Amino acid sequence: MRIVLSNIGTYGDTNPLIALALEMKRRGHVPVMALPAVYEPKIRPLGLEFHAVRPDIDPTNTVLVKMVYDIKNGTEYGLRDFLFPVLRQTYSDLLDAATKPERADLLLLGELNYAGPLVAEMTGIPWASYVLAPLSFFSAFDPPVLPPYPRLARVDKVVPGFGRVIRRVARFVSRKWPEPIYELRRELGLPKGANPLFDAKHSPSLVLALFSRVLGVEQNDWPEHTLITGFCYYDADAGNQALPANLEKFLAAGEPPVVFTLGSAAVLAAGEFYEVSAKAAIRLGIRAVLLIGTDPRNQLKTALPETVCVADYAPYSELFKRAAMVVHQGGVGTTAQCLRAGKSMLIMPFSHDQPDNARRMKRLKVARVIQRGSYTPWRVARRLKAMLANPLLAQRAESVGKQLASEDGVRAACNALEELYETTYKPA
């Protein structure tokens, strides 16, 4: 089968697709990666076919990243100022990837590729969709934390059924956002259709929830044909899984450190996170690793002792298993790798799914949460000291890690895609 896998987002959005593509290739299929051009150097060395899809993502455009991570208006900015202005180009690029040099048999689309369902509708190519976190379903029965209104989720504990109000609030606030999608549908001769932000982004045939049940379980108002597969892990750099030499040397020289990281997107809007983290580690007298990315603004001004190691990047799967615990932003990819490694977490959420993921980790009793406004050296040091001294937190995280070891999200997802193709859409 020739299958086009497409989304527009960060490495956290893209890495699960790479994991699926590599497994589909191993099974003898032809995966085609339709992604922003910035990912091409990471995809081509893996022997995967690549087609660029606009908009491209400029990792140096920290102004855009900061806008997208605005806790009140970030999602609107991301759609209105980044995705929707080039929606027609996205449609054209994905149409080419799906039909040239030959027609695809199946599409697998992420929720940020709003042109994807239109391509499927216009070409008749069957499609599946995927989500990475429970927030994407906006369930009334498992109310999400909405970044601009975090306290609403708590009300559901006191007022049963308030989750329906939360869902209505989300739909009302965003009611005008999808107009560019409706306009393109009119140009293509298509009816208005269902709400593209909540309903039409989910395939009517197969929705892959690429997360573990420890993060969220099926709800009555989830889309039909939804399958929770488990997490799909991939974090190599163009296939390279090795730790940087200086980091490997540091890890081998002493006790497991606390790792401070902001994933692949929030790291571009880090603010004082790394300065505060370094000062907290020094205050507490612990070994620490700071993954600061490539943004020059994240370079440390604080003089660092030998107990603090700084690196641009490291594969989480190799680093976290050698850590004492992890401080991070709550992105689902980072969270999944922490769970997999069996490590407790201190989460400082930014926006999007991160506040909701943070609450779920707190509820799972493997994490504590600290808000960005409270992230100061003495508060962080105090939190870390208490967490590192709490054996129950570490034991609970280790137990969840063992539970995840029995899950194989990549295998489950690829099996479902093959079954969709074989049983429903395979040509005669």
N, C-alpha and C positions, 0 to 999 in steps of 0.2 A: 504494500500500500504506500502511496505517496501522500504524506501528511504534512500540512503546513502548520507550524506552531508559531503563534504570534501574540505579542503583547507590547505595550509601551510603558516603561517604568524603570525602576532602579535595578541593581543587581539582585536585590531581594525578590523582585518580581520575576526576574529572568532566570536565575539559577535553577529553580525547580523545572523550568522548561528544558534547560540543558540536560538535566538529569533524565528527563523523559525521552528526549531526543537520542541520547546516547544508548539508552536501553532499546528504543525502537530500532535503531541502527543495528544493534547487536542481534536483534531478532530477525533481521533481514529486510526491514522496511526502509523507505527512503524519507527521512525527516528533512524538512526544509524550514530553516529558522528565518522568520520574517520579523526583524527587530530594528530598532534605531541603529544607524550606521556606526555609532560609537562602540558597539559590541562586536563588530566584525573581526578585529584582531584577536578577540577571545574565542570566537567561534570557529574560524577557518582552521586553526591548528588542530582542532578536534576531528577534522575530516567531515564536517557537516556542511551542507549546502546553505548559503546565506543570501538573503535578499534584504536590502535596506528599506526601511519603512519610516516615513516622516511622521512626526517631527523628530529630528535628531536631538540627542541629549548632550548638552555641553557641560561637562563636569566642572568647568571653570566659571560657569554662570551662577555664582553663589547668590546673586540678587534674586534670581528666579527660585532657587532652592529655599531661600529665606521666606519668600512670599508663599510658597507652597506649604511651608511649615508654620505659617501663621495659624495659631490655634483656633481663632475665630473664623477666619476667611480663607484658610489655606486651600481647602478642597475646591472652593469656588474659583480661586485664582488659578489653580492647576488646570481646571476645565476651561474657564473663560479665556485665560491669557496664554495657555500653552497648547492644550490639545485641540480645542475647537477651531481656532483660527486657521489651522491647516487640515481640517477634517477631510476636505476633498482630495488633498494630496495623499493623505493616509489611505483613503479609499482606493485611489488610483494605484498606489504602490502595492497594496495588499491584493488588489485584483490581478496585477501582473504576477505576483508571487504565486497566486492560486491557479493561474491559467497558462503561464509561460515558464519554460518551453513546452510544458504539457500540463494538462488539467490535474489538479489534486483530487484525491479520493476522499479526503477528510480534512477538516480544519479544526484546530484546537486553539481557542481564543481566550485571552485574558480579559478581565472586565474593563481595563483602561483602553482597549482597542474598540472604540465605539463604532468604527467603520466596519468592523468584522462581521457583525450580524447582517449588515447591508450587503456585503459581498456575498455572503452565503445565500441571502434571499434572492439576489439578482442572478447568481450563477446556478443555484440549485445544488451546490455542493453541500453535503451533510456536514454538520458541525457539532462539536462538543465545546463546553466552556469550562473554565476552572476559576476557583477563588482560593485565596491563601489563608483567610482568617474568617471566623464566624461573623464579624462585623458586616461583611459583605451581604449577608442575608437579611439584615435589619428585622430580625424576628421579634414579634410582639410577645412571644412566650419566653424568650431569653434576651431581654432588652439590652441593646448595646450601650456603651458609653459614647455619647456624642461629644466630640471635643469641645464645641462651644458651650454645651450645657451638661457638664459632667454629673451634676447632682440629680438630674432627672432619673438616671438609672437606679438611684437609691430609693426613689419614691415607690417603685414597684414592690419593694419589700413591705411597705406600709399600706399601699393601695393596690390590691391585686387587680391585674388587668391594665395597669397604667402603661404597660409596654405598648399597648395599642396607641396610646396618646403620643408616646415617643416616636413611633413610626409615622404617625400623621404629621407630627411636627417636622420630621426630616423631609417628608414629601412636600409639605407646604413651603418650607424655607427654600427648597431647591426647585420650585415649580417652573421658574422661568429659565433655568440653566440649560435645558436640553433643546432650546429653540433652534440652534444651528443644526442639530441632527434632524429635526422635523423638516427644516428647510431643504436639506440635502435629499431627504426622502421624497419630498414633493418634486424636486428636480429629476429624480430617477423614476418618477411615475409610481411611487409606492404610497400606500395609505399611511396615515400618521402612525398607527401602530401603538403598542404598549409603551409605558414609560421606560425610556432607555437607560435611566439611571438606576432603576430598581427592578424592573421586570424583563425587559427585552434583552438585557445583557446576559441572561441565563438561557442556555440552550434548552429547547423543549425535549431533546432526546437524551442528553447526558450532561450532568453537572458534576464535575470532579471537585470535591472539597479536599484540597491537598494539605490537610492538617490532621493531627491526631485527635482522638476522642477525649484525650485529657484536656484539650483546649475547648472543645465544644461538641455537643451531640445533636442528633437529628431533632428538629422541631416540626410541629404540625403545619407550620406556614412556610417551610422551606420549599423550593421548587421541586416539582416532580422529577423523578429519575436522578436524584442527588445521591452520590456515593462518597462517603468519607473514606479516604484511602490511607491516611497516615501521611506524615511529612515526606517530602521528596528532597533529599539532601544533595547539594553540590556546592562546593566552595573552592575549587581549584582555580588557579590563575592560568587560563589557556592550557589546562591539563597539569600544571605544576602544583603539587600538593605540599612541597617542602616549606618548612619554616625558614625565615631569614637567618643567616648564620649568627648574627649578633644575638638574636632572640633565643635560638637554640642553645647557645653558650650560656646565656643568662638563666634559662630554665634549669639547665643541668647543674648550676652552681649553688642552688639553695632550695629553700622551701617553696611550695607552690604559691604563686603570687595572686593578688587580686587583679583582674583584667578590667580595664576601662575602655569602652568602645562605643561608637555611635553609628555602627552599621555603615551602609554605603551612601546614604543620602543626608541624614541629619549631620553627618560629619562635615558637610559643607556649610552648615549653619551652626557650628559648635559653640560660638560665643566664648564664654570663659570656662567651659566644661573641663578642658584639660588642665588649665591652670589650677582650678579649684580641686580637681582630682589629685593632681600632684601634691598640692599643699596638704590635702587630707591624708594621703598616704604617708607623707613625711611626718605629719603631726602624730599619726598613729604608730609610726615606726614599722610599717609592713613593707614587704616586697610588692612591687606593682609593675604591671605592663600597661602602657598607654599606646593604643593604636590610633594614630592621629590623622591618617590619610595623607593626601598629597597637597592639601590646601596650605600654602605658606603661612597663613594667619594662625594655624594651629601649632606652629613651632613654639616650644616652651620658653618663656622668659625666666622662669624660676630656675635657679641653680639646682641641679638634680644630683642626689647621692647615688652611689653604686647600686642601691636597692631599688631604683626606678629605671626601667628599661623602656625606651621609646622606639616604635617601629611604625612604618607607614601602613603595612598590611600584613596579615597572617591568616592562613586558613583556620577558621574557627574549629573545625573538626579535629585539627591537630593541637591547637592551643588550649582550648577549653578543658580538655580532659586532663591537662596538667596544671590547671588553675585551682585556687582555693574557692573562689566565687567570681561572679561577673557583674559589673555595673554597666548598664546599657540603656538604650532608648526605647526598648519595647517593640521594635520591629519583629514581625513574625518569623523571619528567617533567623535572626539572632536568637530570639526566644527558643526556637526549635533546636538550635545547636546547643544551647544551654541545657535544655531538657534532655537531649540525647546524651550529653556528657555527664548528666546527673549532678549539676551544679546549682546551688542557690543563687539568687539574683537580687540586686538592688536596681530598680527600674525608675528612670527619669523620663517619662513619656513626653514626646513633642505633640504630634497631631495624628490625624487619620485613624488607623486601627490601633495605634500604640497605647492610648489610655485604656481601651477596651481589653487589649492583650494583657496589660499590666494588672487590671482588676482580676482577670481570670487566673493569672499566676499567683496573685495574693490569695485568691479563693482556693487555689490548689495547695496553698501553704508551702510554696517553694520560693516565695519572693516577698520583698517589702517594696513599697512605692514611696518615692520622694518627688515632689513637684519641682519644676524648674526654678520657681521663685525661692524655694527653700534650699537650693543646692549651693551651700556654702561650706568652706573647709571644716568648720567645727561640727556642723550638723552631719555632714557626710562621714566624718571620722567617728562621731558618736554612733551613727547607724551601723557602720561597718564593724565597730568594736562589739556591739551587741549581737550582730548577726554571726560573726566569726566565733563568738563564744556560745552560740546556741546549737548544740548537737542535734536537736530535733529537726531543725531547719535543714541541716546538711543530710540527715538520714532520710528525710522525706524526699529531698531532691534526688538522692541516690536511688531510692525506691522507684520513683517515677522514671528515671533513666533506664532501669532494668525493665520496666513495663514497655517502654518504647522500643527496646531491643527486639521484641517479638513482632514489631510491625514492619512492613515493607511497603511503603507508600508508592514507590516507583513501580514495583511489580503489580500491585493492585490497580494502579491507574492505567498501565499499559495493557493489562488484561482486559480492562473495561473498554478501552479504545479498540482493541482487536475484536472484542465481542460485538461492539456497535457496528463495526465494518462488516464482519462476517455474517451476522444474523439479520441485519436490516438493510444495509446499503451496498453490499458487494454486487457489482454488475453481473448479469447472467453470462 
